[in-house]
């Protein structure tokens, strides 16, 4: 697979995330809301594009931590673009 450019990753993520993250996987976001309380520490093994990771991190807030683990370097690049 070719090198991931920031532009192509951002376009792909925008297409997936539009119009809202909830429209992509509402069940996953409900699970994050149940598990990631303010101040929580957790992990997302097999983070893929990071939907659960980012949702959990937002819910855990500044006092919490979420560790996203993804072995596929292409998907890690997508997560890095989303995080920026």
N, C-alpha and C positions, 0 to 999 in steps of 0.2 A: 504494500500500500504506500502511496506517495506521502510526501511530507505534508503535514497539516498547516495551512496558512490561517492566520487570525481572521482574515476576511471570509474564507470559506467556512470556517468553524462558526463564526458569528452568524452567517447567513443560515446555516443548517440549524443552529440553535434557535434563531428567531422564528424559523418556519415551524419548529416543533413546539415552541413555547407560546406562540401567538394563538388566540388573544390572551389567554391566561394559563398559568401553570396548572390550575385546577382542572382545566378542560383536558389536559393530557392524561392525568391519572388521579382522579379524585379519591380512589380507594387508598392509594399510597400516601396522599396528603392527609387523609383522615387518620391513617396509622401514625404518621409523624406527629399530628396534633395530640394523639393519645399518649405517645411515648416520650416526646421531647418537651419536658416541662422546663420552666425558667431555671437556669443553673445546672441543667442536666449535662452529663458527660456520656457520650455514646459513640458508636461507630457504624459505618455503612460499608460492609465488605462486599465487593462487587458493585461499586458505586455507579457504574455505567456513566450516564451524563450528569449525575449528581442531583437529580430531582429530590430524592429523599434526604440527601446530605444537606443541600441548601435550605430545604424546608425545615429540617430539624435544627440546623444552626440558627435560623431566624427565630424559631420558637424558643430555643435554649437561651438565646440572648447573649449579651456580652459576658455574663458570668458563667456561661456554659461552654462546652467544647464538643465538636463533632469531628471525628476522624474519618475521612473518606479514603477507602482503599480500593484501587482499581489497577489491575495488572496490564490492561491494554493501553499502550502508550498513546494511541490515537484518541481514545476516550479521555485519558488524562489531559491531553491537550485541549479537548473540548471543555473539560471542567475548569481548566486554567483560564480560558477565554471567558467563561461565565463568571468566574470569580472576580475578574478585573473590573 
